[in-house]
Amino acid sequence: MLESNFVRDWILNLDNPKFKNNVDIKVNSQRNEEHLSVIIDLSYSAGLEGGKTEMKADIKMVGVFTVPEQSELPVETFTNVNAPAIIFPFLREHLASLSMKAAINPIMLQPVNFVKGSEPNKGTSNTVSE
């Protein structure tokens, strides 16, 4: 965990059909000779469509991996697909736990297809609206 911030309004309109969730996920990495650090940066916001944001979370989680001298899997594939897929469940659980501690139903993020997000012209950012 690098960073975690969760803010909610006192009164939420969760039952309103116009209440929308927005999720933005960015994957960044840094590499040296021995280690690869992959950071998932999650921005979550929710509120009435066209209205103010009633709930917001910003979470950054890092995974540090050892880079083998030789591997059948290209480092770029591991960086953009495998590493985020390993880290994401921990970030997902953290957001669910934060929301429960905020006295609301757990926020359960949908699984993310990092393979699809790493395809050419897709970038490493995923935006999800629920």
Number of C-alpha atoms within 10 A of each C-alpha: 13 10 10 15 12 15 15 17 11 8 7 15 13 15 7 11 9 13 18 16 19 14 19 15 18 16 24 15 16 11 15 9 9 10 13 19 17 22 23 25 21 24 17 22 21 23 22 17 13 9 10 10 17 18 17 18 18 17 20 18 20 21 16 15 15 12 16 10 7 8 8 5 9 9 17 11 12 16 22 21 20 15 24 24 18 11 17 23 14 13 21 17 15 19 24 18 15 18 20 13 11 14 8 13 12 16 17 13 18 11 10 16 12 19 14 13 17 19 12 8 7 10 13 19 16 18 13 13 12 10
